[in-house]
């Protein structure tokens, strides 16, 4: 089973998890943790507890973090890789990426799930241009 852990600065990870479950319903093996003002030591302690309580069925974990090389992601990777499970980390979380990965976990290999999630995330980033809306008035 593939687990997904969202990590971020402050409350972003919790908010993204809430948004995913608002759209897709409650999800198994889906977790979130934010680095708060209490600091990295407290964050690591919470991570260690989360990892200790993970279901044994999780053999692979995808960490999705807010920014590359940030403390939330690097600390999560450091702790999870010590468990011996296969760990991958993605940055730049967005709702499209997460929904694709969460809803498509069943039956997908880890690397395909990651590739598809990244693709969905990138495709959702666009400039919305409403400047060419047609006028309803006729002259």
LINPEGI-V747156 format. One record per residue. RES is the residue in one small letter. PHI is phi in degrees with one decimal (999 if undefined). PSI is psi in radians with two decimals (none if undefined). Layout:
res: [RES RES]
phi: [PHI PHI]
psi: [PSI PSI]
//
This chain:
res: [x x x x x x x x x x x x x x x x x x x x x x x x x x x x x x x x x x x x x x x x x x x x x x x x x x x x x x x x x x x x x x x x x x x x x x x x x x x x x x x x x x x x x x x x x x x x x x x x x x x x x x x x x x x x x x x x x x x x x x x x x x x x x x x x x x x x x x x x x x x]
phi: [999 -98.0 -97.4 -129.7 -118.3 -94.1 -132.4 -160.8 -79.1 60.2 -96.0 -56.2 -60.0 -64.1 -63.5 -66.5 -62.8 -60.5 -65.9 -59.8 -73.9 -64.2 -80.8 -107.5 83.9 -60.7 -120.1 -79.1 54.3 -133.9 -132.9 -144.9 -155.5 -115.2 -81.0 -103.1 -62.4 -66.2 103.8 -66.9 -61.4 -68.0 -59.6 -62.3 -63.1 -66.2 -61.7 -60.9 -67.0 -57.9 -65.3 -63.4 -94.0 -62.5 -60.5 -65.2 -69.9 -79.5 -110.4 -135.9 -133.6 -104.7 -94.6 -117.2 -113.9 -75.5 -135.4 -65.3 62.4 -78.9 -57.6 -59.1 -71.0 -65.4 -70.1 -63.0 -61.3 -56.2 -75.1 -68.8 -65.3 -71.9 -78.2 91.1 -76.4 -74.8 -125.4 -125.9 -129.7 -118.7 -119.6 81.1 -55.8 -145.3 -63.5 -61.7 -59.7 -66.4 -60.5 -60.3 -68.7 -67.2 -76.1 -111.5 -63.0 -60.8 79.2 -101.9 -72.9 -53.9 -65.9 -69.4 -60.8 -64.2 -59.8 -66.6 -64.3 -62.7 -60.7 -62.0 -63.9 -64.0 -67.1 -84.1 -91.4 -158.6 -89.3 -89.3 -110.9 -106.5 -70.0 -102.8 -64.4 -76.3 -81.7 -80.3 -76.8 -109.2 -109.4]
psi: [2.44 2.18 2.74 2.19 2.10 2.27 2.56 3.04 2.36 -2.39 0.06 -0.82 -0.76 -0.73 -0.71 -0.70 -0.76 -0.74 -0.74 -0.82 -0.39 -0.72 -0.77 -0.03 2.98 2.42 2.43 2.61 0.77 2.09 2.80 2.60 2.35 2.52 2.02 3.13 -0.30 -0.26 3.03 -0.66 -0.76 -0.70 -0.81 -0.68 -0.73 -0.69 -0.80 -0.68 -0.78 -0.80 -0.71 -0.52 0.04 2.48 2.48 -0.34 -0.30 2.03 -0.29 2.48 2.31 2.11 2.24 2.06 2.90 -0.78 2.64 2.48 0.28 2.80 -0.71 -0.82 -0.80 -0.65 -0.69 -0.78 -0.80 -0.76 -0.78 -0.62 -0.43 -0.23 -0.31 -0.16 2.79 2.18 2.30 2.61 2.32 2.62 2.92 0.70 2.42 2.88 -0.69 -0.76 -0.85 -0.76 -0.76 -0.83 -0.75 -0.78 -0.31 0.24 -0.69 2.18 0.01 2.52 2.67 -0.87 -0.62 -0.69 -0.75 -0.84 -0.78 -0.68 -0.77 -0.75 -0.81 -0.70 -0.82 -0.73 -0.37 -0.17 2.04 2.78 2.19 1.97 1.91 0.19 -0.33 0.47 2.42 2.48 2.39 -0.23 2.42 2.45 none]
//
